[in-house]
Amino acid sequence: MKRISVIIPTYNCSKYVGGAIQSILDQSYANIEIIVVDDGSTDDTKDSILPFMNRIVYVFQENRGLPGARNRGMQEASGEYLAFLDADDLWRNNKLEIQAKVLDSFPYVSIVFSDFSVFSESGYRKDCYFYKCFPIFQQYDYNISDIFCNKTKLYAPGLNKELTIYYGNICKYLFCGNFILPSSVLMRKSAVDKLSGFDEKYKIAEETEFFLRICTSFDAAYVDHPLVDYLVKRIGNLTGSSNIERLIKNAINIQESYIAKHPQLYQANRPHFDGAVAKSYIRLAYYYLTMINNRNARVEARNSMSWKYLQLRAYAYWLFSFCPTVLLTAARKLKGSIRQNSTD
């Protein structure tokens, strides 16, 4: 049984981190190392995990952000497999057993991730949230069988049933947008060691760049069953509206940097990559329109057209950017009212 190092990055999360640790201790898989990286917390995080101190590796560091905390955890890890668990998320008790069996069964696969559920403190809960979470599935009308070229069945003893496992190279699709939840992954440390860790210049969307880099070099697998319970603060929005602009800008930067680093892959898939960058710029143009920032919306619509010329949405947003502010404000209020009524 291979040793699994589980990395919990935490910052001012004393309310939840104990539950995350307990969900690891409750795993059906026995050979586990738990590394809690306290990224400069100023609350009572350390006090909240005192009952677990004899069963974890506790590391305190000055605040470096989430990617820096995960990098520190990977440096401390001694296991052959690596997993991440955010401090406010929880694992199903057979998560590691199932995913370790996938990695043991497929030696050419270096990262496995899964479906997940979401829950809120107000009592909301929704299973199998994978497709609802990530914009790529709505924007491209993809499903998991479009992304992976292979699938098989694997028996899960704890569930007493067979699960569908998808596997293959998925970098072409990850380029369009991330669809891997960090708390759902299990990776081979040998694969991660061949690459650098998280790029710490990205304080948001850092997992997009990291997983794209991993999956360019190695095959991935997906377990079509929820193995994680993901805490959401706002239902329907896992990122938060305050981060949308930065998230999209970072995604564009990641895409354009990736193309520069992989010219042969780009030339072999140019229409696909060009279309993906164009869609990212369209998202940014739309965001600026909703913020009544006409000038920036116009700029990003034109940037989108520079990657893919024939795009009706890009032309539409460019035209809308010339509308008077009062009309755009009225349209935004009307859309908000319709959305509110549809959720009531």
C-alpha positions in Angstrom: 0.0 0.0 0.0 1.6 3.2 -1.2 1.9 6.2 1.2 -0.3 9.2 0.4 0.6 12.7 1.5 -2.5 14.9 1.9 -1.8 18.6 1.9 -4.3 21.0 3.6 -3.5 24.7 2.9 -5.3 26.9 5.4 -5.6 30.6 6.1 -8.0 31.9 8.8 -10.2 28.8 8.5 -10.3 27.6 12.1 -14.1 27.0 11.8 -13.6 24.3 9.2 -10.1 22.9 9.2 -10.8 20.3 12.0 -13.6 18.8 9.9 -11.3 18.5 6.9 -8.7 16.7 9.0 -11.3 14.4 10.4 -12.5 13.5 7.0 -9.0 12.3 6.2 -8.7 10.3 9.4 -12.0 8.6 8.5 -10.6 7.3 5.2 -10.8 3.6 4.5 -7.2 3.9 3.1 -4.7 3.6 6.0 -1.3 4.7 4.9 -1.7 8.5 5.0 0.5 11.5 5.9 -1.4 14.7 6.7 0.4 18.0 6.2 -1.4 21.1 7.3 0.2 24.3 6.0 -0.9 27.3 8.0 -0.4 30.2 5.6 0.0 32.9 8.2 -3.4 32.6 9.9 -4.3 35.3 12.4 -7.3 33.5 13.9 -7.3 30.5 16.3 -6.5 28.0 13.5 -3.6 26.4 15.5 -5.8 26.0 18.6 -8.6 24.4 16.6 -6.2 21.7 15.3 -4.5 21.0 18.6 -6.5 17.7 19.1 -4.9 16.4 15.9 -1.3 17.5 16.4 0.0 14.0 17.1 -1.5 12.8 13.8 -0.5 15.6 11.4 2.6 17.5 10.3 1.9 21.1 11.1 3.8 23.8 9.2 3.4 27.6 9.8 4.7 30.1 7.2 4.3 33.8 6.5 1.4 34.4 4.1 2.3 33.4 0.5 -1.2 32.7 -0.8 -2.8 29.4 -1.7 -0.3 28.4 -4.4 2.6 29.1 -2.1 0.9 27.0 0.7 0.4 24.1 -1.6 4.0 24.3 -2.9 5.3 24.2 0.7 3.1 21.2 1.4 4.5 19.4 -1.6 8.1 20.1 -0.5 7.3 18.5 2.9 5.5 15.5 1.4 7.1 12.0 1.7 4.4 9.9 0.1 4.4 8.3 -3.4 1.0 9.9 -4.1 -0.1 13.5 -3.4 -3.6 14.9 -2.7 -4.9 18.3 -1.9 -7.8 19.1 0.4 -8.9 22.7 1.0 -9.5 23.4 4.6 -13.3 24.0 4.2 -13.9 20.9 2.1 -14.6 17.3 3.1 -13.9 13.9 1.6 -16.1 10.8 1.3 -14.5 8.1 3.4 -13.5 5.9 0.4 -12.1 8.8 -1.7 -8.4 7.8 -1.4 -9.0 4.0 -1.6 -10.9 4.4 -5.0 -8.4 6.8 -6.5 -5.3 4.9 -5.4 -6.8 1.8 -7.0 -7.1 3.8 -10.3 -3.4 4.9 -10.2 -2.4 1.4 -9.2 -4.4 0.0 -12.1 -3.2 2.5 -14.8 0.5 3.1 -14.5 0.5 5.6 -17.4 -2.1 7.8 -15.6 -0.5 10.3 -13.2 -3.4 12.3 -12.0 -7.0 11.2 -11.1 -9.9 13.5 -10.2 -13.6 13.0 -9.6 -17.1 14.3 -9.5 -18.2 16.1 -6.3 -21.1 17.5 -4.4 -21.6 21.0 -3.1 -23.1 22.1 0.2 -23.7 25.4 2.1 -24.0 26.2 5.7 -27.6 27.1 5.1 -28.4 23.5 4.4 -28.3 23.5 0.6 -26.8 20.3 -0.9 -26.5 19.0 -4.5 -24.8 15.8 -5.6 -22.9 15.4 -8.9 -22.1 19.0 -9.4 -19.2 18.5 -11.8 -21.0 19.7 -15.0 -22.7 22.7 -13.2 -19.5 24.0 -11.7 -17.2 24.6 -14.7 -18.1 27.1 -17.5 -16.4 25.0 -20.1 -19.3 22.5 -20.2 -21.9 25.1 -21.0 -19.6 27.2 -23.4 -18.5 24.2 -25.5 -21.4 21.8 -24.9 -18.8 19.2 -23.8 -19.5 16.1 -21.7 -16.9 13.9 -20.1 -17.0 11.4 -22.9 -16.0 14.1 -25.4 -12.9 14.9 -23.3 -11.6 11.4 -22.6 -11.0 8.9 -25.4 -11.1 5.8 -23.2 -13.3 4.4 -20.4 -13.6 1.3 -18.3 -15.2 -0.1 -15.2 -13.5 -0.5 -11.8 -15.0 -2.2 -8.8 -15.1 0.0 -5.7 -15.3 -2.3 -2.6 -16.5 0.4 -0.2 -19.4 1.2 -2.5 -20.0 -2.5 -3.5 -20.4 -1.5 -7.2 -18.5 -0.8 -10.4 -17.6 2.8 -11.2 -17.0 4.3 -14.7 -13.4 5.5 -15.1 -12.5 7.7 -18.0 -8.8 8.1 -18.9 -6.5 9.6 -21.6 -4.7 12.8 -22.5 -6.9 15.9 -21.9 -4.6 18.9 -22.3 -6.4 20.1 -25.4 -9.6 20.4 -23.4 -8.0 21.8 -20.3 -6.7 24.6 -22.5 -10.3 25.8 -23.0 -10.8 26.0 -19.2 -10.1 24.2 -16.0 -12.5 21.4 -14.9 -10.4 19.8 -12.1 -11.4 20.6 -8.5 -8.1 20.6 -6.5 -9.7 18.8 -3.5 -10.7 16.0 -5.9 -7.2 15.1 -7.2 -4.7 12.3 -6.4 -1.4 12.5 -8.2 1.9 10.6 -8.5 4.6 12.6 -6.7 7.1 11.3 -9.3 5.2 13.2 -12.0 4.9 16.4 -10.0 8.6 16.3 -9.2 9.4 16.3 -12.9 7.6 19.7 -13.2 7.7 22.8 -11.0 4.9 23.4 -8.6 2.2 26.0 -8.7 3.1 29.3 -10.3 2.9 31.7 -7.4 2.3 34.8 -9.6 -1.2 33.5 -10.1 -3.2 34.2 -6.9 -6.3 33.1 -8.6 -6.6 30.4 -11.4 -3.3 29.0 -10.3 -4.8 25.5 -10.5 -5.7 26.1 -14.1 -2.0 26.6 -15.1 -0.8 23.8 -12.9 -3.2 21.1 -14.0 -2.8 22.1 -17.7 1.0 21.7 -17.3 0.6 18.3 -15.6 -1.9 17.0 -18.1 0.3 18.1 -21.1 3.0 15.7 -19.9 0.9 12.9 -18.4 -2.4 11.1 -18.9 -5.3 11.8 -16.5 -8.3 9.8 -15.2 -11.7 10.8 -14.0 -13.9 8.9 -11.5 -17.6 9.4 -12.4 -18.8 9.4 -8.9 -18.8 12.2 -6.2 -15.9 11.7 -3.8 -15.7 15.3 -2.3 -18.1 17.6 -0.5 -17.3 21.1 -1.6 -18.4 24.1 0.6 -19.8 27.0 -1.4 -20.5 30.5 0.0 -22.8 31.5 -2.9 -24.8 28.9 -4.7 -24.1 28.8 -8.5 -20.9 30.8 -8.1 -17.8 29.0 -6.9 -15.5 31.8 -7.7 -17.2 34.9 -6.4 -18.1 38.0 -8.5 -15.3 40.1 -7.1 -12.7 37.7 -8.7 -14.3 37.3 -12.1 -12.2 39.9 -13.9 -8.9 38.7 -12.5 -9.9 35.1 -13.2 -10.6 35.7 -16.8 -7.5 37.8 -17.3 -5.3 35.1 -15.7 -7.0 32.5 -17.9 -6.1 34.5 -21.0 -2.5 35.0 -19.9 -2.2 31.3 -19.2 -3.6 30.4 -22.7 -1.3 32.8 -24.5 1.8 31.7 -22.5 0.9 28.1 -23.2 0.8 28.7 -27.0 4.1 30.4 -26.9 5.7 27.5 -25.0 4.1 24.8 -27.2 4.3 26.0 -30.8 4.1 22.5 -32.4 1.0 21.5 -30.4 -0.5 24.9 -31.3 0.1 24.4 -35.0 -1.4 20.9 -34.9 -4.5 22.2 -33.2 -4.6 25.9 -34.3 -8.4 26.3 -34.9 -9.2 24.7 -31.5 -6.7 26.9 -29.6 -7.6 30.1 -31.5 -11.2 29.5 -30.8 -10.6 28.9 -27.1 -8.6 32.2 -26.6 -11.3 34.0 -28.6 -14.0 32.7 -26.2 -12.0 33.9 -23.2 -11.8 37.4 -24.6 -15.6 37.2 -25.3 -16.1 36.4 -21.6 -14.0 39.4 -20.6 -15.9 41.7 -23.1 -19.2 40.4 -21.6 -18.0 41.0 -18.1 -17.1 44.6 -18.9 -20.5 45.2 -20.5 -22.2 44.0 -17.4 -20.0 46.4 -15.4 -21.1 49.2 -17.8 -17.4 49.6 -18.9 -18.1 50.2 -22.6 -14.5 51.1 -23.6 -12.9 48.0 -22.2 -15.8 45.8 -23.5 -15.1 47.3 -27.0 -11.3 46.5 -26.7 -11.8 42.9 -25.6 -14.4 42.2 -28.3 -11.9 43.3 -30.8 -9.2 41.2 -29.2 -11.5 38.3 -29.5 -12.0 38.9 -33.2 -8.2 39.1 -33.7 -8.1 35.4 -32.7 -11.2 34.3 -34.5 -12.6 36.8 -37.0 -16.1 35.4 -37.6 -17.9 35.5 -34.3 -21.4 36.9 -33.9 -21.1 37.3 -30.1 -17.9 39.4 -30.5 -19.5 41.6 -33.0 -22.7 41.9 -30.9 -20.7 42.9 -27.8 -18.7 45.4 -29.8 -21.9 47.0 -31.1 -23.5 47.0 -27.6 -20.4 48.8 -26.3 -21.6 51.9 -28.2 -25.0 51.9 -26.5 -25.7 54.7 -24.0 -24.9 53.9 -20.4 -28.6 54.4 -19.4 -29.7 51.6 -21.8 -27.1 49.1 -20.6 -27.9 49.9 -17.0 -31.6 49.3 -17.7 -30.8 46.0 -19.5 -28.6 44.9 -16.5 -31.5 45.6 -14.1 -34.0 43.7 -16.2 -31.7 40.7 -16.5 -31.1 40.7 -12.7 -34.9 40.9 -12.1 -35.5 38.0 -14.5 -32.8 35.9 -12.9 -34.2 36.6 -9.4 -37.7 35.7 -10.4 -36.5 32.4 -12.0 -34.9 31.4 -8.7 -37.8 32.3 -6.5 
